[in-house]
Amino acid sequence: MAKAPKNTASDLRAKTPDELEQLLIDLRKEHFNLRFQRAAGQTEGVARVRQVRREVARLKTIMGERARAAARG
């Protein structure tokens, strides 16, 4: 399986809110699938679970920053 590109904070900040929402949906689906594979005993992407979790956290942090900035004015 090909390695997914890591989304850096600067890359994520350059994206539109719609792109961020779609990326979040895709990452959550991937996380679910990886968890399901691990539960089924297919342990190929063990390290990828951690990467996806961190990418989701990074994405949600940037989305929160934007929401707070919009609320301020």
C-alpha positions in Angstrom: 0.0 0.0 0.0 1.3 3.4 -0.9 2.2 5.8 1.9 -0.2 8.7 2.1 1.4 12.2 2.1 1.8 13.8 5.5 -0.3 17.0 5.8 1.8 19.7 7.4 0.2 22.5 9.3 1.3 25.0 6.6 -0.2 22.8 3.9 -3.5 22.6 5.8 -3.7 26.3 6.5 -3.5 26.9 2.7 -6.7 24.8 2.1 -10.2 26.1 2.0 -12.7 25.1 4.8 -14.5 22.8 2.4 -11.2 21.0 1.6 -10.5 20.7 5.3 -13.9 19.2 6.0 -13.5 16.6 3.1 -10.0 15.7 4.4 -11.3 15.2 7.9 -14.0 12.9 6.6 -11.4 10.9 4.6 -9.1 10.6 7.5 -11.8 9.4 9.8 -12.8 6.8 7.3 -9.2 5.7 7.0 -8.9 5.6 10.8 -12.0 3.4 11.1 -10.7 1.0 8.4 -7.3 0.7 10.1 -8.9 0.0 13.5 -11.1 -2.6 11.8 -8.1 -4.2 10.1 -6.2 -4.4 13.4 -9.2 -6.0 15.2 -9.4 -8.6 12.4 -5.7 -9.4 12.8 -4.4 -7.7 9.7 -1.6 -5.7 11.2 0.0 -4.2 8.1 -0.6 -0.5 8.9 0.1 -0.3 12.6 2.2 2.9 12.4 -0.4 4.5 10.0 -3.0 4.4 12.8 -0.9 6.8 14.9 -0.1 9.0 11.8 -3.8 9.3 11.0 -4.8 10.2 14.6 -2.2 12.9 14.6 -3.3 14.3 11.2 -6.9 14.4 12.5 -5.7 16.3 15.6 -3.7 18.7 13.5 -6.6 19.3 11.2 -9.1 19.9 14.0 -6.6 22.3 15.7 -6.5 24.4 12.5 -10.2 24.3 12.0 -10.6 25.5 15.7 -8.2 28.3 15.1 -10.2 29.5 12.1 -13.5 29.2 14.1 -12.1 31.3 16.9 -10.7 33.9 14.5 -14.0 34.2 12.8 -15.8 34.6 16.1 -13.5 37.4 17.1 -14.3 39.4 14.1 
